[in-house]
Amino acid sequence: MAEPQPTGGRDAQLARSGLRHGWTTGACATAAATAAYTALLTGEFPDPVTITLPRGQRPEFALADERRDPDGRRAMAAVVKDAGDDPDVTHGAVVRATVRALPPGSGVVFRAGPGVGTVTRPGLPLAVGEPAINPVPRQLMRDHAAAVAAAHGRSCDVEIEVSVDGGEEIARRTWNPRLGILGGLSILGTTGIVVPYSCSAWIDSIRRGVDVARAAGRAHVAGCTGSTSEKTVVAVYGLPQDALLDMGDFAGAVLKYLRRHPVPRLTVAGGFAKLSKLAAGHLDLHSSRSQVDLGHLAELARAGGAEEELAAAVAAANTGLEALRLCAGQGVPLGDLVARQARATALEVLRGAPVAVDVLCVDRAGTVVGRTGPEGPGARPR
């Protein structure tokens, strides 16, 4: 398959880095559907098949499988997804499209085949009951189907069934079950290109998680940095699955989206070290983009009553957890101080949005080592 050509900005930077772009499931489904529809009308599968992506790139896709019914009523083509150098759970998945002719005037109808999910909850960009084929991939497939039909003097009236081999199992490692997309994967993509380590898919999942929680009427959601903090939040607050946001390192993504789409209460929960970064003003908590600021922890310890000797020990600690243990040994509530400052950062990002914020800092065992009550517009002091 041909590589997309860099267009400047981040694409050029990635090209210089040597990282390889990949293709979204939406691009793969479009390629498979284009090949299948061409075979339905001509009897021949184009291999490789070329498609045009939203930004004008024209990649080629080799077919992994192809079949045409003897009666000429259906054709199927398959493409193996190549995610490039991105650690994508769908890398290597076989994406299939089966195209069937419909009566004139039917237009293009989409179906979820095996391994593609179905929407069961409101709040997503698709109606409940629809196959989880997102709007941009749908339009891409419509455009390509229309071009194939026009090239052969036909009206574009077809059913496109998209399936993914093993998709139901792969989907268990995604947000889909929590978002109410059941039975398999979503067919995704806005540009058709997977940018390695762009994190865009994770951030998009955070946004969809907020949308689903709002549509379900949840008044309290939690952004958690990992599974340990998530389990603690469930134990403390009893929140349901659709109120839990797998925030990971993207605290800023949660806060900025809630600023525009508020929920009455947000709990930010995470490991002490990660939330100390939020307390220091960092919105991206990944270790490659922000570090634990021991000097800042020393300042917080001083503000909490630490003597200069303890503050100096905190500043010289090997890790944030060591700083926490040093303070706990002398009765300085560093965990609570970090939670309070992390909440202050969150409220600053929310810019007065009607969201009350509380923070839970946990250790590696999930024990709460720092906590502050909700504060923000309409919050009750604790």
C-alpha positions as CSV (number, residue, x, y, z in Angstrom):
1,M,0.0,0.0,0.0
2,A,1.3,3.4,-0.9
3,E,2.3,5.8,1.9
4,P,0.4,9.1,2.2
5,Q,2.6,12.1,1.2
6,P,3.4,14.6,3.9
7,T,1.5,17.9,3.6
8,G,3.5,20.0,6.1
9,G,3.2,20.7,9.8
10,R,2.9,17.5,11.9
11,D,3.0,15.3,8.7
12,A,6.3,16.7,7.7
13,Q,7.6,16.4,11.3
14,L,6.6,12.7,11.4
15,A,8.2,12.1,8.0
16,R,11.5,13.5,9.4
17,S,11.1,11.3,12.5
18,G,10.9,8.2,10.3
19,L,7.5,7.1,11.8
20,R,5.1,5.5,9.3
21,H,1.5,6.6,8.9
22,G,-1.3,4.1,8.8
23,W,-4.8,3.9,7.6
24,T,-8.1,4.1,9.6
25,T,-10.7,1.5,9.6
26,G,-12.9,3.9,7.6
27,A,-10.3,4.1,4.9
28,C,-9.9,0.3,4.8
29,A,-13.7,-0.1,4.6
30,T,-13.9,2.4,1.8
31,A,-11.3,0.6,-0.2
32,A,-13.0,-2.8,0.4
33,A,-16.4,-1.4,-0.6
34,T,-15.0,0.3,-3.7
35,A,-13.4,-2.9,-4.9
36,A,-16.5,-5.0,-4.1
37,Y,-18.9,-2.6,-5.9
38,T,-16.6,-2.5,-8.9
39,A,-16.6,-6.3,-9.0
40,L,-20.4,-6.3,-8.6
41,L,-20.8,-4.2,-11.7
42,T,-17.9,-5.5,-13.9
43,G,-17.1,-9.0,-12.6
44,E,-13.5,-7.9,-11.9
45,F,-11.9,-6.8,-8.6
46,P,-9.4,-4.0,-8.9
47,D,-6.3,-5.0,-7.0
48,P,-4.8,-2.9,-5.7
49,V,-7.8,-0.6,-5.3
50,T,-7.2,3.2,-5.1
51,I,-9.3,5.6,-3.1
52,T,-9.3,9.4,-2.5
53,L,-9.1,10.5,1.1
54,P,-10.7,13.7,2.4
55,R,-7.4,15.7,2.1
56,G,-6.7,14.5,-1.4
57,Q,-4.2,11.6,-0.8
58,R,-4.7,8.6,-3.1
59,P,-3.5,5.5,-1.4
60,E,-3.6,2.0,-2.9
61,F,-4.8,-1.0,-0.9
62,A,-4.1,-4.6,-1.8
63,L,-7.0,-7.0,-1.4
64,A,-6.7,-9.8,1.2
65,D,-9.8,-11.6,0.0
66,E,-12.4,-11.3,-2.7
67,R,-15.6,-13.2,-3.5
68,R,-18.5,-12.7,-5.9
69,D,-21.7,-14.7,-5.8
70,P,-22.3,-16.7,-9.0
71,D,-25.7,-15.0,-9.5
72,G,-23.9,-11.6,-9.4
73,R,-26.1,-10.2,-6.6
74,R,-23.3,-9.7,-4.0
75,A,-19.6,-9.1,-3.9
76,M,-17.1,-9.0,-1.0
77,A,-13.6,-7.6,-0.7
78,A,-11.3,-7.4,2.2
79,V,-8.3,-5.3,3.3
80,V,-5.9,-5.8,6.1
81,K,-5.6,-2.7,8.2
82,D,-2.1,-1.3,8.5
83,A,-1.8,1.2,11.4
84,G,1.7,2.1,10.5
85,D,3.9,2.7,13.6
86,D,0.9,3.6,15.8
87,P,0.2,1.1,18.6
88,D,-3.4,0.6,17.4
89,V,-5.4,-2.4,18.7
90,T,-6.9,-2.8,15.2
91,H,-3.5,-3.1,13.4
92,G,-3.6,-6.3,11.3
93,A,-7.4,-6.6,11.5
94,V,-9.2,-7.8,8.3
95,V,-11.8,-5.3,7.3
96,R,-14.5,-6.6,4.9
97,A,-17.2,-4.9,2.8
98,T,-20.0,-6.9,1.2
99,V,-22.0,-4.9,-1.4
100,R,-25.5,-5.9,-2.5
101,A,-27.6,-4.2,-5.2
102,L,-30.8,-2.6,-4.0
103,P,-33.9,-1.5,-5.9
104,P,-33.6,2.0,-7.7
105,G,-34.2,4.9,-5.3
106,S,-32.9,3.0,-2.2
107,G,-29.6,5.0,-2.0
108,V,-26.7,3.7,0.1
109,V,-27.7,1.6,3.1
110,F,-25.2,0.6,5.8
111,R,-25.3,-2.7,7.8
112,A,-23.1,-3.9,10.6
113,G,-21.6,-7.3,9.8
114,P,-19.8,-9.6,12.2
115,G,-17.3,-7.7,14.3
116,V,-18.8,-4.3,13.8
117,G,-20.8,-2.8,16.7
118,T,-24.3,-1.4,17.0
119,V,-25.1,1.8,18.9
120,T,-27.3,1.1,21.9
121,R,-27.1,4.4,23.8
122,P,-27.8,8.0,22.9
123,G,-25.2,10.7,22.9
124,L,-23.1,9.4,20.0
125,P,-23.1,11.0,16.5
126,L,-25.2,8.0,15.3
127,A,-28.8,7.1,16.3
128,V,-29.5,4.2,18.6
129,G,-29.8,1.0,16.5
130,E,-27.4,2.2,13.8
131,P,-24.3,0.3,12.9
132,A,-21.2,1.9,14.4
133,I,-19.9,3.3,11.1
134,N,-19.1,6.9,11.8
135,P,-20.3,9.8,9.7
136,V,-17.1,10.6,7.8
137,P,-16.4,6.9,6.7
138,R,-20.1,6.7,5.7
139,Q,-19.7,9.8,3.5
140,L,-16.4,8.5,2.1
141,M,-18.1,5.2,1.1
142,R,-21.1,7.0,-0.4
143,D,-18.8,9.2,-2.5
144,H,-16.8,6.3,-3.8
145,A,-19.9,4.2,-4.5
146,A,-21.4,7.1,-6.4
147,A,-18.2,7.4,-8.5
148,V,-18.2,3.7,-9.3
149,A,-21.9,3.8,-10.2
150,A,-21.5,6.9,-12.4
151,A,-18.5,5.3,-14.2
152,H,-20.7,2.4,-15.3
153,G,-23.9,4.3,-16.0
154,R,-25.7,3.0,-13.0
155,S,-27.7,4.6,-10.1
156,C,-26.0,4.3,-6.7
157,D,-28.4,2.0,-4.9
158,V,-26.5,-0.5,-2.7
159,E,-26.3,-2.1,0.7
160,I,-22.8,-2.0,2.2
161,E,-22.2,-4.4,5.0
162,V,-18.9,-3.8,6.9
163,S,-17.4,-6.5,9.1
164,V,-14.1,-7.0,10.9
165,D,-12.7,-10.5,11.5
166,G,-12.4,-10.9,15.3
167,G,-13.8,-7.5,15.8
168,E,-16.0,-8.4,18.8
169,E,-13.0,-9.6,20.7
170,I,-10.8,-6.6,19.7
171,A,-13.6,-4.3,20.8
172,R,-13.2,-5.5,24.4
173,R,-9.9,-3.6,24.5
174,T,-11.6,-0.3,23.4
175,W,-14.1,2.1,24.9
176,N,-16.9,0.6,22.9
177,P,-18.6,-1.5,25.6
178,R,-18.6,1.5,28.0
179,L,-20.0,3.8,25.3
180,G,-22.8,1.3,24.6
181,I,-21.5,0.1,21.2
182,L,-22.1,-3.6,21.4
183,G,-21.1,-6.5,19.2
184,G,-17.8,-5.2,17.8
185,L,-15.7,-2.3,16.7
186,S,-16.5,1.1,15.3
187,I,-15.5,2.1,11.8
188,L,-13.7,5.4,12.4
189,G,-11.6,8.1,10.8
190,T,-11.9,11.7,9.8
191,T,-8.9,12.0,7.5
192,G,-8.4,8.3,6.6
193,I,-4.9,8.4,8.0
194,V,-3.6,7.2,11.3
195,V,-0.9,9.6,12.6
196,P,1.5,7.6,14.9
197,Y,1.1,8.6,18.6
198,S,-1.2,11.5,17.7
199,C,-3.5,10.4,20.6
200,S,-6.5,11.8,18.7
201,A,-8.4,8.5,18.9
202,W,-8.1,8.5,22.7
203,I,-9.1,12.1,23.0
204,D,-12.1,11.5,20.7
205,S,-13.1,8.6,23.0
206,I,-13.0,10.9,26.0
207,R,-15.3,13.3,24.2
208,R,-17.7,10.5,23.2
209,G,-17.7,9.3,26.8
210,V,-18.8,12.7,28.1
211,D,-21.5,12.8,25.4
212,V,-22.8,9.4,26.5
213,A,-22.8,10.3,30.2
214,R,-24.7,13.5,29.4
215,A,-27.2,11.7,27.3
216,A,-27.8,9.2,30.1
217,G,-28.5,12.1,32.5
218,R,-25.4,11.5,34.6
219,A,-24.8,14.4,37.1
220,H,-21.4,13.1,38.2
221,V,-18.6,11.7,36.0
222,A,-15.0,10.7,36.9
223,G,-11.9,11.2,34.9
224,C,-9.4,8.5,35.9
225,T,-5.8,8.1,34.9
226,G,-5.9,4.3,35.1
227,S,-7.6,1.1,36.2
228,T,-6.5,1.5,39.9
229,S,-7.9,5.0,40.3
230,E,-11.1,3.9,38.5
231,K,-11.7,1.0,40.9
232,T,-11.2,3.4,43.8
233,V,-13.7,5.9,42.4
234,V,-16.3,3.1,41.9
235,A,-15.7,2.0,45.5
236,V,-16.0,5.5,46.9
237,Y,-18.8,6.9,44.8
238,G,-20.5,3.9,43.2
239,L,-20.5,5.5,39.8
240,P,-21.9,3.4,36.9
241,Q,-19.7,2.4,34.0
242,D,-21.0,5.1,31.6
243,A,-20.0,7.8,34.1
244,L,-16.3,6.7,34.1
245,L,-13.9,8.5,31.6
246,D,-10.7,6.7,30.8
247,M,-8.7,9.9,31.0
248,G,-5.3,8.4,30.9
249,D,-2.8,11.3,30.6
250,F,-5.2,13.7,28.9
251,A,-6.5,15.7,31.8
252,G,-6.7,18.8,29.6
253,A,-8.9,17.0,27.1
254,V,-11.4,16.1,29.8
255,L,-11.5,19.6,31.3
256,K,-11.7,21.5,28.0
257,Y,-14.5,19.3,26.7
258,L,-16.4,19.7,30.0
259,R,-15.9,23.4,29.7
260,R,-18.0,23.4,26.6
261,H,-20.3,20.5,27.6
262,P,-20.6,20.7,31.3
263,V,-21.7,17.9,33.8
264,P,-22.6,19.1,37.3
265,R,-19.8,17.3,39.1
266,L,-16.4,15.9,38.0
267,T,-14.1,13.7,40.1
268,V,-10.5,13.7,38.9
269,A,-8.8,10.6,40.2
270,G,-5.3,9.3,39.7
271,G,-2.0,8.3,41.0
272,F,-0.3,10.8,43.3
273,A,2.6,11.4,41.0
274,K,0.4,12.1,38.0
275,L,-1.9,14.4,39.8
276,S,1.1,16.3,41.2
277,K,1.8,17.2,37.6
278,L,-1.8,18.6,37.3
279,A,-1.2,20.4,40.5
280,A,1.9,22.0,38.9
281,G,-0.3,23.2,36.0
282,H,0.4,20.4,33.4
283,L,-2.6,19.2,31.4
284,D,-0.7,16.4,29.6
285,L,0.4,14.0,32.3
286,H,2.5,11.6,30.1
287,S,6.0,11.0,31.4
288,S,7.5,12.1,28.1
289,R,5.8,15.5,28.2
290,S,5.7,16.4,31.8
291,Q,7.7,15.4,34.9
292,V,7.0,15.4,38.7
293,D,8.2,18.7,40.0
294,L,9.8,17.9,43.3
295,G,10.5,21.6,43.9
296,H,6.8,22.3,43.5
297,L,6.0,19.5,46.0
298,A,8.5,21.1,48.4
299,E,6.7,24.4,48.1
300,L,3.4,22.7,48.8
301,A,4.9,20.9,51.8
302,R,6.1,24.3,53.2
303,A,2.6,25.7,52.7
304,G,1.3,22.8,54.7
305,G,3.6,23.4,57.7
306,A,6.7,21.5,56.8
307,E,9.9,22.6,58.4
308,E,12.8,23.5,56.1
309,E,14.6,20.3,56.7
310,L,11.6,18.3,55.5
311,A,11.0,20.6,52.5
312,A,14.6,20.1,51.5
313,A,14.2,16.3,51.8
314,V,11.1,16.5,49.6
315,A,13.0,18.5,47.0
316,A,15.7,15.9,46.9
317,A,13.4,12.8,46.9
318,N,13.8,10.2,44.2
319,T,10.1,10.0,43.4
320,G,6.9,11.7,44.2
321,L,5.8,8.7,46.3
322,E,8.9,9.1,48.4
323,A,8.1,12.7,49.0
324,L,4.6,11.6,50.0
325,R,6.0,9.1,52.5
326,L,8.4,11.7,54.0
327,C,5.6,14.1,54.6
328,A,3.2,11.5,56.0
329,G,5.9,10.5,58.5
330,Q,5.9,14.1,59.9
331,G,2.1,14.7,59.7
332,V,2.2,17.0,56.6
333,P,-0.8,16.2,54.4
334,L,1.0,16.4,51.1
335,G,-1.6,14.3,49.3
336,D,-4.4,16.6,50.3
337,L,-2.3,19.6,49.3
338,V,-1.7,18.2,45.9
339,A,-5.4,17.3,45.5
340,R,-6.3,20.9,46.4
341,Q,-3.8,22.4,43.9
342,A,-4.9,20.0,41.2
343,R,-8.5,21.1,41.7
344,A,-7.4,24.7,41.4
345,T,-5.8,23.9,38.1
346,A,-8.9,22.1,36.9
347,L,-11.1,25.0,37.9
348,E,-8.9,27.4,36.1
349,V,-9.2,25.4,32.9
350,L,-13.0,25.1,33.3
351,R,-13.2,28.9,33.4
352,G,-16.4,29.2,35.4
353,A,-18.3,26.4,33.7
354,P,-20.9,25.0,36.0
355,V,-18.9,22.0,37.0
356,A,-18.0,21.2,40.7
357,V,-14.7,19.4,41.0
358,D,-13.2,17.1,43.6
359,V,-10.0,15.2,43.4
360,L,-8.8,11.8,44.7
361,C,-5.1,10.9,44.8
362,V,-4.3,7.2,45.2
363,D,-1.2,5.1,45.7
364,R,-0.4,2.1,43.6
365,A,-2.6,-0.1,45.8
366,G,-5.6,2.2,45.3
367,T,-5.5,3.6,48.8
368,V,-6.7,7.2,48.9
369,V,-3.7,9.3,49.9
370,G,-5.1,12.8,49.2
371,R,-8.5,14.2,48.7
372,T,-10.4,17.4,48.4
373,G,-14.1,18.0,48.3
374,P,-16.1,19.5,45.4
375,E,-15.6,23.1,44.6
376,G,-16.8,25.2,41.8
377,P,-20.1,26.9,40.7
378,G,-22.9,25.6,42.8
379,A,-20.7,23.3,44.9
380,R,-21.2,22.8,48.6
381,P,-18.0,23.4,50.6
382,R,-16.4,20.5,52.4
